[in-house]
Amino acid sequence: MSMYFQTRPTHHSIEIQYLFYLSRILFEKSKMMQLKEINVDEIYKRDKLLKKEEVVNVMKWVEFQSHLPNLSVSVYTCQCLIWMQNTSISHVLNLSRKQMFPSVRVLVLVGEKLCTALFLHSCYYNNELAKTTIDIHHTVKTLCPDIFGNRSPRDPQVKLTIDSFFCSPLPQLTDDGTLVILAKVLDVNPGNFIFPVILKCFDMITLFHMHQNGPPNGVIIVFDMEGITFSHFLRVSVVVMKKFLYYLQEGMPIRLKGLHFCNVVSFIDKLIAMMKPFLKEEILRVLGLHIGMDTVYELISKNIFPQDYGGSAESIEILHEKVKARINDNEEFFKYQESQVVDESKRPGKPMNVSDIFGMEGTFKRLEVD
């Protein structure tokens, strides 16, 4: 984490003392945090096509979008100021756009613009597309709190879902550097299948992994349908499905390269019929349905999968416990994510609402980025 101060030629000794005090608190807080974000320099070394100057350019653009949250504010800063000033994260984020004191402005950069690097990478280094994706990401999360709000691991529904649903990035990448995310129900009781919260937990786990490990070349999602019944299907909302698939394709900072359902159930045609209107043509081309696992292994090496599938990765039980520990140990990271919302009253032009994005008749409309 890097920090710099912007100052004007005035003398306020109290403010300077406060800033030194803040920097010391930031350092101590950073040592206490469980999350070890990847250094963006490591990402630059891995990916020669990702240019630091382009990341900086996008970051500067975000700074001038008054409706967007400030991606350069650190969770450490937020927690320090909350502790010192008894204020809210959202208020701290607003302070980052203003002069916190008459003479001094503090900017704390998260892992050298890691968030922006993730978006730019996911958009194949297209500067303008990255801007659009950043806007969509935060706008959808703000307007769809039923899916993306309340990310605390201590929330009863989140805790229940983390316990009863397995979702884990697999440790080994494919030969071309693609990350495989495996998901399946562990508790087959339909009453514990809370569809919006499952999608929320998928988002939490995936974005946390990206912050720890950096962006992979692509992402393939494999959903094992073993244990899924028609009672589970009846708990799937088409409205929630529509919102999330839009976010997955247009606003999530990943390169989605495959979506596979294995051990498919007899009513898979109904699920696909629900999803199909909301999937782009390029995603439909990489959508796979598999009766068992053999045809999956023709696309993805069996060796990558957990021992339960005959692979060399740790068992589902062990992977699940590790995911639960990472989620539970990093509540502040998820609180920070939850605070990253859009202020529609400050958006240039007309404020956005749900119907502006998804349309009244079920057709998507793209966000316009100024």
C-alpha positions as CSV (number, residue, x, y, z in Angstrom):
1,M,0.0,0.0,0.0
2,S,1.4,3.4,-1.0
3,M,0.5,6.7,0.5
4,Y,1.2,10.3,-0.5
5,F,0.1,13.7,0.8
6,Q,-1.1,16.7,-1.3
7,T,-0.3,19.9,0.6
8,R,-0.7,23.6,0.2
9,P,1.8,26.1,1.6
10,T,0.1,26.6,5.0
11,H,1.1,25.6,8.5
12,H,-1.3,23.6,10.7
13,S,0.8,21.6,13.2
14,I,-2.3,19.8,14.6
15,E,-3.2,18.5,11.2
16,I,0.4,17.4,10.5
17,Q,0.4,15.6,13.9
18,Y,-2.9,14.0,13.0
19,L,-1.5,12.7,9.7
20,F,1.5,11.2,11.3
21,Y,-0.7,9.5,13.8
22,L,-3.0,8.3,11.0
23,S,0.0,6.8,9.1
24,R,1.1,4.9,12.2
25,I,-2.3,3.6,12.8
26,L,-2.6,2.5,9.1
27,F,0.7,0.6,9.4
28,E,-0.5,-1.2,12.5
29,K,-3.9,-1.9,11.0
30,S,-2.3,-3.3,7.8
31,K,-0.4,-5.9,9.9
32,M,-3.6,-7.0,11.6
33,M,-5.6,-7.5,8.4
34,Q,-5.9,-11.1,7.2
35,L,-6.1,-10.3,3.5
36,K,-2.8,-10.2,1.8
37,E,-3.5,-8.5,-1.5
38,I,-1.3,-9.3,-4.4
39,N,1.1,-6.6,-5.3
40,V,0.1,-5.1,-8.6
41,D,3.8,-5.1,-9.7
42,E,3.5,-8.9,-9.7
43,I,0.6,-8.6,-12.1
44,Y,2.5,-6.4,-14.4
45,K,5.4,-8.9,-14.4
46,R,3.0,-11.7,-15.3
47,D,1.1,-9.8,-17.9
48,K,3.2,-7.7,-20.2
49,L,0.1,-6.4,-22.0
50,L,-1.2,-4.7,-18.9
51,K,0.3,-1.3,-18.9
52,K,0.8,0.7,-15.7
53,E,0.0,4.0,-17.5
54,E,-3.3,2.7,-18.7
55,V,-4.3,1.6,-15.2
56,V,-3.4,5.1,-14.0
57,N,-5.4,6.7,-16.8
58,V,-8.5,4.7,-15.9
59,M,-8.0,5.5,-12.2
60,K,-7.8,9.2,-13.0
61,W,-11.1,8.9,-14.9
62,V,-12.8,7.3,-11.9
63,E,-11.6,10.1,-9.7
64,F,-13.6,12.6,-11.9
65,Q,-16.8,10.5,-11.8
66,S,-18.6,12.0,-8.8
67,H,-21.3,9.3,-8.7
68,L,-18.8,6.4,-8.5
69,P,-17.1,5.3,-5.2
70,N,-13.4,6.1,-4.9
71,L,-11.5,3.0,-5.8
72,S,-8.3,4.4,-4.3
73,V,-9.5,4.4,-0.7
74,S,-8.0,1.6,1.4
75,V,-10.0,-0.5,3.8
76,Y,-7.3,0.2,6.3
77,T,-8.0,4.0,6.0
78,C,-11.7,3.4,6.5
79,Q,-11.2,1.3,9.6
80,C,-8.7,3.7,11.1
81,L,-10.9,6.7,10.6
82,I,-14.0,4.9,11.9
83,W,-12.1,4.0,15.0
84,M,-10.7,7.5,15.4
85,Q,-13.7,9.6,14.4
86,N,-16.6,7.2,15.1
87,T,-17.9,7.7,11.6
88,S,-19.2,5.4,8.9
89,I,-17.4,3.8,6.0
90,S,-19.6,5.6,3.5
91,H,-18.7,9.0,5.1
92,V,-15.0,8.1,5.0
93,L,-15.3,7.3,1.3
94,N,-16.9,10.7,0.7
95,L,-14.1,12.4,2.7
96,S,-11.6,10.9,0.2
97,R,-13.0,13.2,-2.5
98,K,-12.7,16.3,-0.4
99,Q,-10.0,18.0,1.7
100,M,-10.2,16.3,5.0
101,F,-8.5,19.4,6.5
102,P,-8.2,22.9,5.1
103,S,-4.6,22.4,4.1
104,V,-4.0,18.7,3.6
105,R,-5.6,16.0,1.5
106,V,-4.7,12.3,2.0
107,L,-5.0,9.7,-0.6
108,V,-4.3,6.1,0.2
109,L,-4.0,3.8,-2.8
110,V,-5.1,0.2,-2.5
111,G,-2.3,-2.1,-3.7
112,E,-1.2,0.3,-6.4
113,K,-4.7,0.5,-8.1
114,L,-5.3,-3.3,-7.9
115,C,-9.0,-2.9,-8.4
116,T,-8.5,-0.9,-11.6
117,A,-5.9,-3.4,-12.9
118,L,-8.5,-6.2,-12.4
119,F,-11.1,-4.4,-14.5
120,L,-8.6,-3.5,-17.2
121,H,-7.3,-7.0,-17.5
122,S,-10.8,-8.4,-17.6
123,C,-11.6,-6.1,-20.6
124,Y,-8.5,-7.3,-22.5
125,Y,-6.8,-3.9,-21.9
126,N,-9.6,-1.9,-23.6
127,N,-9.5,1.4,-21.7
128,E,-13.1,2.5,-22.6
129,L,-14.6,-0.9,-22.0
130,A,-13.0,-1.0,-18.6
131,K,-14.6,2.4,-17.7
132,T,-18.0,1.0,-18.8
133,T,-17.4,-2.2,-16.8
134,I,-16.5,-0.3,-13.6
135,D,-19.7,1.8,-13.9
136,I,-21.9,-1.3,-14.5
137,H,-20.2,-3.2,-11.7
138,H,-20.9,-0.6,-9.1
139,T,-24.3,0.5,-10.4
140,V,-25.7,-3.0,-10.5
141,K,-24.4,-3.8,-7.0
142,T,-26.0,-0.6,-5.8
143,L,-29.4,-1.2,-7.4
144,C,-29.6,-4.9,-6.6
145,P,-29.0,-5.1,-2.8
146,D,-31.1,-8.3,-2.8
147,I,-28.1,-10.0,-4.4
148,F,-25.1,-7.9,-3.5
149,G,-26.0,-6.2,-0.2
150,N,-25.2,-7.3,3.4
151,R,-21.9,-9.2,2.7
152,S,-21.0,-9.8,6.4
153,P,-20.0,-13.4,7.1
154,R,-21.9,-13.1,10.3
155,D,-25.2,-12.5,8.5
156,P,-27.3,-15.6,9.3
157,Q,-28.2,-16.3,5.6
158,V,-24.6,-15.8,4.5
159,K,-23.4,-18.1,7.2
160,L,-26.0,-20.7,6.3
161,T,-25.0,-20.6,2.7
162,I,-21.3,-20.7,3.3
163,D,-21.9,-23.8,5.4
164,S,-24.3,-25.6,3.1
165,F,-23.0,-24.6,-0.4
166,F,-19.5,-25.4,-1.7
167,C,-17.9,-22.9,-4.0
168,S,-14.1,-22.8,-4.4
169,P,-11.6,-21.7,-7.0
170,L,-9.5,-24.8,-7.6
171,P,-5.8,-24.4,-6.7
172,Q,-4.3,-25.5,-10.0
173,L,-4.9,-23.5,-13.2
174,T,-5.4,-25.1,-16.6
175,D,-2.5,-25.2,-19.1
176,D,-3.5,-21.9,-20.5
177,G,-3.8,-20.2,-17.1
178,T,-7.6,-20.4,-16.7
179,L,-9.1,-20.6,-13.2
180,V,-11.8,-23.3,-12.6
181,I,-14.4,-22.5,-9.9
182,L,-16.3,-25.6,-8.7
183,A,-19.7,-25.3,-7.0
184,K,-22.2,-27.7,-5.6
185,V,-24.7,-28.1,-2.8
186,L,-23.5,-29.9,0.3
187,D,-26.8,-29.7,2.2
188,V,-29.5,-31.0,-0.2
189,N,-32.3,-29.5,1.9
190,P,-34.2,-27.1,-0.4
191,G,-35.1,-24.9,2.5
192,N,-31.4,-24.0,2.8
193,F,-31.1,-23.2,-0.9
194,I,-31.3,-19.4,-0.9
195,F,-30.7,-18.5,-4.5
196,P,-29.8,-14.7,-4.2
197,V,-27.4,-15.5,-1.3
198,I,-25.7,-18.3,-3.2
199,L,-25.0,-15.8,-6.0
200,K,-23.7,-13.3,-3.4
201,C,-21.4,-15.8,-1.9
202,F,-20.1,-16.8,-5.3
203,D,-19.3,-13.1,-6.0
204,M,-17.6,-12.7,-2.5
205,I,-15.4,-15.8,-2.9
206,T,-14.4,-15.0,-6.5
207,L,-13.5,-11.4,-5.9
208,F,-11.6,-12.2,-2.8
209,H,-9.6,-14.7,-4.7
210,M,-8.8,-12.1,-7.4
211,H,-7.5,-9.7,-4.8
212,Q,-5.3,-12.3,-3.2
213,N,-4.0,-14.0,-6.4
214,G,-4.5,-11.5,-9.2
215,P,-6.4,-12.1,-12.5
216,P,-6.2,-15.5,-14.2
217,N,-6.2,-15.7,-18.0
218,G,-9.9,-16.7,-17.8
219,V,-12.5,-18.3,-15.5
220,I,-14.5,-21.4,-16.1
221,I,-17.5,-22.1,-13.8
222,V,-18.4,-25.8,-13.2
223,F,-21.6,-26.5,-11.3
224,D,-22.1,-30.0,-10.1
225,M,-25.9,-30.6,-9.9
226,E,-25.7,-33.8,-7.8
227,G,-28.3,-33.5,-5.1
228,I,-30.4,-30.8,-6.9
229,T,-34.1,-31.5,-7.0
230,F,-37.1,-29.8,-8.6
231,S,-37.8,-28.2,-5.2
232,H,-34.4,-26.4,-5.5
233,F,-35.4,-25.2,-9.0
234,L,-38.6,-23.8,-7.7
235,R,-36.6,-21.5,-5.5
236,V,-34.7,-19.9,-8.4
237,S,-36.1,-16.5,-9.3
238,V,-36.0,-15.5,-12.9
239,V,-35.7,-11.8,-11.9
240,V,-32.6,-12.6,-9.7
241,M,-31.2,-14.8,-12.5
242,K,-31.6,-12.0,-15.0
243,K,-29.9,-9.4,-12.8
244,F,-27.0,-11.7,-11.9
245,L,-26.3,-12.9,-15.4
246,Y,-26.1,-9.3,-16.6
247,Y,-23.6,-8.6,-13.8
248,L,-21.6,-11.8,-14.6
249,Q,-21.2,-10.9,-18.2
250,E,-21.0,-7.1,-18.2
251,G,-19.9,-6.0,-14.7
252,M,-17.8,-8.6,-13.0
253,P,-14.0,-8.2,-13.5
254,I,-13.4,-11.7,-14.9
255,R,-12.9,-13.2,-18.4
256,L,-15.7,-15.8,-18.4
257,K,-14.5,-18.6,-20.7
258,G,-16.9,-21.4,-19.8
259,L,-20.1,-22.3,-17.9
260,H,-20.6,-26.0,-17.4
261,F,-23.3,-28.0,-15.6
262,C,-22.4,-31.6,-14.8
263,N,-24.4,-34.5,-13.5
264,V,-27.3,-32.7,-15.0
265,V,-30.9,-33.3,-13.8
266,S,-33.9,-34.2,-15.8
267,F,-35.3,-30.7,-15.7
268,I,-32.1,-29.0,-16.9
269,D,-34.0,-27.9,-20.0
270,K,-36.2,-25.7,-17.8
271,L,-33.2,-24.1,-16.2
272,I,-31.5,-23.4,-19.5
273,A,-34.8,-22.0,-20.9
274,M,-34.8,-19.6,-18.0
275,M,-31.2,-18.5,-18.5
276,K,-30.9,-18.5,-22.3
277,P,-32.7,-15.1,-23.0
278,F,-30.1,-13.4,-20.7
279,L,-26.9,-15.0,-22.1
280,K,-24.9,-13.4,-24.8
281,E,-24.1,-15.4,-27.9
282,E,-20.4,-15.9,-27.0
283,I,-21.4,-17.4,-23.6
284,L,-24.0,-19.7,-25.2
285,R,-21.1,-21.0,-27.3
286,V,-19.2,-22.0,-24.2
287,L,-22.2,-23.3,-22.2
288,G,-21.8,-27.1,-21.6
289,L,-24.2,-29.7,-20.3
290,H,-22.8,-33.0,-19.1
291,I,-24.6,-36.2,-17.9
292,G,-21.6,-37.2,-15.9
293,M,-18.0,-35.9,-15.6
294,D,-16.2,-37.7,-18.4
295,T,-17.1,-35.1,-21.0
296,V,-15.9,-32.4,-18.6
297,Y,-12.5,-34.1,-18.3
298,E,-12.2,-33.8,-22.1
299,L,-12.2,-30.0,-21.7
300,I,-10.6,-29.7,-18.2
301,S,-7.9,-32.0,-16.9
302,K,-9.3,-34.4,-14.3
303,N,-6.1,-33.7,-12.3
304,I,-7.3,-30.2,-11.5
305,F,-10.4,-31.4,-9.6
306,P,-10.6,-32.5,-5.9
307,Q,-9.8,-36.0,-4.8
308,D,-13.6,-36.6,-4.6
309,Y,-13.6,-36.5,-8.4
310,G,-10.4,-38.6,-8.8
311,G,-8.2,-35.5,-9.2
312,S,-5.1,-34.4,-7.2
313,A,-6.5,-31.3,-5.5
314,E,-7.4,-31.5,-1.8
315,S,-10.8,-33.0,-0.9
316,I,-14.0,-30.9,-1.1
317,E,-14.2,-31.0,2.7
318,I,-10.7,-29.5,3.1
319,L,-11.2,-26.9,0.3
320,H,-14.6,-25.9,1.9
321,E,-13.1,-25.4,5.3
322,K,-10.4,-23.2,3.8
323,V,-12.9,-21.1,1.9
324,K,-15.0,-20.7,5.1
325,A,-11.9,-19.6,7.1
326,R,-10.9,-17.0,4.4
327,I,-14.4,-15.6,4.4
328,N,-14.8,-15.5,8.2
329,D,-11.4,-14.0,8.8
330,N,-11.8,-11.1,6.4
331,E,-15.0,-9.5,7.4
332,E,-13.5,-6.0,7.0
333,F,-12.7,-6.7,3.3
334,F,-16.4,-7.6,2.6
335,K,-17.6,-4.6,4.6
336,Y,-15.4,-2.4,2.4
337,Q,-16.8,-4.1,-0.7
338,E,-20.4,-3.4,0.5
339,S,-19.5,0.3,0.9
340,Q,-18.5,0.6,-2.7
341,V,-21.8,2.0,-4.0
342,V,-23.0,4.6,-6.5
343,D,-24.5,7.9,-5.6
344,E,-27.1,8.3,-8.4
345,S,-27.9,11.8,-7.4
346,K,-24.4,12.8,-8.6
347,R,-24.5,10.9,-11.9
348,P,-24.1,13.2,-14.9
349,G,-27.5,13.4,-16.6
350,K,-30.4,11.2,-15.5
351,P,-30.0,9.0,-12.5
352,M,-30.1,5.3,-13.2
353,N,-32.7,2.8,-11.8
354,V,-33.3,-0.9,-12.2
355,S,-35.6,-0.5,-15.2
356,D,-33.1,1.7,-17.0
357,I,-30.6,-1.2,-16.9
358,F,-32.8,-4.2,-17.4
359,G,-35.7,-2.7,-19.2
360,M,-39.4,-2.9,-18.4
361,E,-40.0,-5.7,-21.0
362,G,-37.0,-7.8,-19.9
363,T,-34.5,-6.5,-22.5
364,F,-31.2,-5.2,-21.3
365,K,-30.1,-1.7,-21.9
366,R,-26.4,-0.8,-21.7
367,L,-25.2,1.8,-19.3
368,E,-23.9,5.0,-20.9
369,V,-20.5,6.2,-19.6
370,D,-19.8,9.9,-19.8
